[in-house]
Amino acid sequence: MSVRSSTTAKSTPKKLSSNGINRQGETPSNDNADEVCPICKNNRYLSPDMKLLVSECYHKMCESCIDRLFANGAGPCPICGQIVRKVNFAIATFEDLLVEKEIKIRKRIAHHFNKRQEDFPSLKEYNDYLEEVEKIAWNLINGISLEETEAKIKAYQQENHDLIAANAQRMLQEEKLAKLVEEQELKEKQSEFEKYQKTLEEERKMKATLKDEFIEELRSSKQTADHSASTSLDIASSGVGMWLGLDREHLDDSMKDYNPAATEYADVDGYTLREKYYDPFTEVLGLSKTGGFNIKFVHERALQAAFSGICDV
């Protein structure tokens, strides 16, 4: 474990005030804090329509308190004292405000620190750059050396203004290209789905037509119902063959009348089963065989599988 992580793990928890907010102005992540306005103490049990919004300093307040406190312009946050504005309050995306804060900070950093590996002469320099970016994010998230960190960000922006703009433009082009590819794939999938739907509709119409023809034949024909049913079944079977891609017109003559369900079982022969075979695997099986089991069953099954593929049965 690194020195930083071990120091963090052993740090003393911050003390909380009576309203559940720590003295440094940070809001702990717990369910009660999300349901109660820390200013007016109103809750959603009494006011189901109450909305809690998050300020720039990541503290929640209900809309009524925001309208009352910041109606005349910017003012200090009643929890931490930071100057905030009414227009900058927003609905929280995450229940945990610490997560909300980290996501927002990382988005801001990624907007400026957008260099890629190809912008560096070596992998080591690129890794050092990523480590420095992570250190900046860590300081902003945890409120460490804020003035120094903000100054470092401003200096970086001034030194790399052109490269930041170029990488941002390149990222925008890549996003547009990815969106076009996604739209093209969606169109292709939609086209395939429409073809599938059309095929289903054609099959439905064909089945309906066959059914109507069969009913009409039963009504007008002088033949017996069994004969008509047999004729219709032949027609339907031909149609089903077409639906499945089995065009009977191109089948071999010996296969047209083939019915796999009516084929009689044929024994496999052409081999002689010996009393014993050298087979280390079956010898192991023989040590733990159960009642009714015989090693010959394994040998005979193997011979049948082999001869069924080479013998004319």
C-alpha positions in Angstrom: 0.0 0.0 0.0 1.3 3.5 -0.9 2.1 6.1 1.7 -0.8 8.3 0.5 -3.4 5.5 0.7 -2.2 4.3 4.1 -2.4 7.9 5.5 -5.8 8.4 4.1 -7.0 5.1 5.6 -5.8 6.1 9.1 -7.1 9.7 8.9 -9.6 10.8 11.6 -13.2 11.2 10.4 -14.5 14.7 10.3 -16.9 15.8 13.0 -20.5 16.5 12.1 -22.6 19.3 13.3 -26.1 18.9 14.6 -27.7 19.3 11.2 -25.7 16.4 9.6 -23.2 18.7 7.8 -19.5 18.4 8.6 -17.8 21.5 9.8 -15.8 21.9 6.7 -19.0 22.4 4.7 -19.2 18.9 3.1 -22.4 16.9 3.0 -22.1 13.2 4.0 -23.8 10.7 1.7 -26.7 9.2 3.5 -30.3 8.6 2.7 -31.8 11.1 5.3 -29.8 14.0 3.9 -31.2 13.4 0.5 -34.8 13.5 1.8 -34.6 16.5 4.1 -33.8 20.1 3.3 -30.9 21.1 5.7 -32.1 24.7 5.7 -35.8 24.6 6.5 -35.9 21.0 7.7 -38.8 20.2 5.4 -39.0 16.6 4.1 -40.7 14.7 1.3 -43.0 12.9 3.7 -44.7 16.2 4.5 -44.1 17.7 1.1 -44.1 15.0 -1.6 -43.5 17.6 -4.4 -40.5 19.1 -2.8 -37.4 19.2 -5.0 -33.9 19.3 -3.7 -31.3 21.1 -5.9 -27.5 21.1 -5.7 -25.4 24.2 -5.5 -22.0 25.0 -6.9 -20.5 24.0 -3.6 -22.4 20.6 -3.7 -25.0 21.3 -0.9 -28.7 20.5 -1.3 -31.5 22.9 -0.7 -35.2 22.9 -1.5 -36.5 25.2 -4.2 -38.4 27.3 -1.6 -35.2 28.1 0.3 -33.3 28.8 -2.9 -36.0 31.3 -4.0 -36.0 33.0 -0.6 -32.2 33.2 -0.1 -31.1 34.1 -3.6 -34.0 36.1 -5.0 -31.9 39.3 -5.1 -28.8 37.8 -6.7 -25.7 35.9 -5.6 -25.2 35.2 -1.9 -23.3 33.0 0.6 -24.2 29.4 0.9 -25.8 29.0 4.4 -23.8 25.8 4.9 -20.3 26.6 3.8 -20.3 30.4 3.1 -19.2 30.1 -0.6 -20.8 32.6 -2.9 -23.4 30.9 -5.1 -26.0 31.9 -7.6 -29.5 30.8 -8.1 -29.0 29.9 -11.8 -26.3 27.5 -10.9 -28.5 25.2 -8.8 -29.3 21.9 -10.6 -30.9 18.6 -10.0 -28.4 16.0 -8.7 -27.6 13.1 -11.0 -26.3 10.9 -8.2 -27.7 10.4 -4.7 -24.2 10.7 -3.2 -23.1 14.3 -3.5 -19.4 13.3 -3.3 -19.9 11.3 -6.5 -21.7 14.2 -8.0 -18.8 16.5 -7.2 -16.1 14.1 -8.5 -17.9 13.6 -11.8 -18.3 17.3 -12.4 -14.7 18.0 -11.5 -13.4 15.2 -13.8 -15.5 16.5 -16.7 -14.0 19.9 -16.2 -10.5 18.6 -16.1 -11.0 16.3 -19.2 -12.1 19.4 -21.1 -8.7 21.0 -20.8 -6.3 18.1 -20.2 -7.2 16.2 -23.4 -3.7 15.2 -24.6 -3.3 11.7 -26.1 -0.5 9.2 -26.1 0.6 10.3 -29.7 1.2 13.8 -28.3 4.1 12.5 -26.3 7.5 11.2 -27.5 7.5 8.3 -25.0 5.1 6.2 -23.0 6.8 7.2 -19.8 6.1 10.9 -20.4 2.4 10.1 -21.2 2.1 8.1 -17.9 3.7 11.0 -16.0 1.1 13.3 -17.6 -1.8 11.1 -16.6 -0.4 10.9 -13.0 -0.2 14.7 -12.9 -3.8 15.0 -14.1 -5.0 12.5 -11.5 -3.1 14.5 -8.8 -5.0 17.7 -9.9 -8.3 15.9 -9.8 -7.5 14.5 -6.3 -6.7 18.0 -5.0 -9.9 19.5 -6.4 -12.1 16.7 -5.1 -10.7 16.8 -1.6 -10.1 20.5 -1.3 -6.3 20.3 -1.1 -4.2 23.3 -2.1 -7.1 24.8 -4.2 -5.4 28.1 -5.1 -2.2 26.4 -6.2 -4.1 23.8 -8.2 -6.3 26.3 -9.9 -3.2 28.3 -10.8 -1.6 25.2 -12.3 -4.7 24.6 -14.4 -4.7 28.2 -15.7 -1.0 28.0 -16.6 -1.5 24.7 -18.4 -4.4 26.2 -20.4 -2.3 29.2 -21.5 0.7 27.0 -22.5 -1.3 24.4 -24.5 -4.1 26.5 -25.8 -3.6 25.5 -29.5 -3.2 21.8 -28.7 -6.2 21.8 -26.5 -8.3 23.4 -29.2 -7.0 20.9 -31.8 -7.6 17.9 -29.7 -11.1 19.1 -28.8 -11.9 19.6 -32.6 -10.5 16.1 -33.3 -12.6 14.6 -30.6 -15.7 16.3 -32.0 -15.0 14.9 -35.4 -14.6 11.4 -34.0 -17.9 11.7 -32.1 -19.6 12.8 -35.3 -18.1 9.9 -37.2 -19.1 7.4 -34.5 -22.6 8.8 -34.5 -22.8 8.4 -38.3 -21.6 4.8 -38.0 -24.2 4.1 -35.3 -26.9 5.6 -37.4 -25.9 3.6 -40.5 -25.9 0.4 -38.4 -29.3 1.3 -37.1 -30.6 1.8 -40.6 -29.2 -1.6 -41.7 -30.8 -3.3 -38.8 -34.1 -1.6 -39.5 -33.9 -2.6 -43.1 -33.3 -6.2 -42.2 -36.2 -6.1 -39.7 -38.5 -4.8 -42.4 -37.4 -7.5 -44.8 -38.1 -10.1 -42.0 -41.5 -8.6 -41.4 -42.3 -8.7 -45.1 -41.3 -12.3 -45.3 -43.5 -13.2 -42.3 -46.4 -11.3 -44.0 -45.9 -13.2 -47.2 -45.9 -16.5 -45.4 -49.1 -15.5 -43.5 -50.8 -14.7 -46.7 -49.7 -17.9 -48.4 -51.0 -19.9 -45.4 -54.3 -18.1 -45.5 -54.6 -18.7 -49.3 -53.9 -22.4 -48.8 -56.5 -22.6 -46.1 -59.1 -20.8 -48.2 -58.4 -23.1 -51.2 -58.7 -26.2 -49.0 -62.0 -25.0 -47.6 -63.3 -24.2 -51.1 -62.2 -27.6 -52.3 -64.0 -29.3 -49.5 -67.1 -27.3 -50.3 -67.2 -27.9 -54.1 -65.3 -31.2 -54.6 -67.0 -34.6 -54.8 -63.9 -36.3 -53.5 -63.8 -37.6 -49.9 -62.5 -35.3 -47.2 -59.5 -37.5 -46.5 -58.4 -37.3 -50.2 -58.8 -33.5 -50.2 -57.0 -33.2 -46.9 -54.1 -35.3 -48.3 -53.9 -33.2 -51.5 -53.9 -30.0 -49.4 -51.3 -31.3 -47.1 -49.0 -32.1 -50.1 -49.5 -28.5 -51.3 -48.9 -27.1 -47.8 -45.8 -29.3 -47.4 -44.5 -27.9 -50.7 -45.1 -24.4 -49.4 -43.4 -25.1 -46.1 -40.4 -26.4 -48.0 -40.2 -23.1 -49.8 -40.5 -21.1 -46.6 -37.6 -23.1 -45.1 -35.5 -22.6 -48.2 -35.9 -26.3 -49.2 -37.0 -26.0 -52.8 -38.3 -29.5 -53.7 -37.8 -28.9 -57.4 -34.1 -29.0 -57.0 -33.9 -32.0 -54.7 -32.4 -35.3 -55.8 -35.0 -37.9 -56.9 -34.0 -40.2 -54.2 -34.6 -37.5 -51.6 -38.0 -36.2 -52.7 -39.9 -39.0 -51.0 -37.5 -39.4 -48.1 -39.3 -39.4 -44.7 -36.8 -39.6 -41.8 -39.5 -40.3 -39.3 -40.5 -43.5 -41.2 -37.0 -44.9 -41.6 -36.6 -48.2 -39.8 -33.8 -48.6 -37.3 -30.8 -50.5 -38.8 -28.4 -52.3 -36.6 -24.7 -51.6 -37.2 -22.6 -54.7 -37.8 -19.4 -55.6 -39.6 -17.3 -55.8 -36.4 -16.5 -58.5 -33.8 -16.6 -57.5 -30.1 -13.7 -59.0 -28.2 -13.7 -60.1 -24.6 -11.0 -57.6 -23.6 -9.3 -54.5 -25.0 -6.3 -52.6 -23.8 -7.8 -49.4 -22.6 -6.4 -47.6 -19.5 -9.4 -45.4 -19.3 -12.0 -48.2 -19.1 -9.8 -50.0 -16.6 -10.2 -46.9 -14.3 -13.9 -47.0 -14.9 -14.0 -50.7 -13.9 -12.8 -49.9 -10.4 -15.8 -47.8 -9.6 -18.6 -49.4 -11.7 -22.1 -49.7 -10.4 -24.6 -52.5 -10.6 -25.6 -53.5 -14.2 -22.6 -51.8 -15.8 -20.2 -53.7 -18.0 -17.0 -52.5 -19.7 -18.2 -54.2 -22.9 -21.0 -51.6 -23.2 -18.3 -48.9 -23.6 -16.3 -50.9 -26.2 -19.4 -51.8 -28.2 -20.7 -48.2 -28.3 -17.3 -47.0 -29.6 -17.3 -49.7 -32.3 -20.9 -48.9 -33.4 -20.0 -45.2 -33.6 -17.0 -46.0 -35.8 -18.6 -48.6 -38.1 -21.8 -46.6 -38.6 -19.8 -44.1 -40.5 -17.9 -46.5 -42.8 -20.3 -49.4 -43.3 -23.1 -49.5 -45.7 -26.0 -50.4 -43.4 
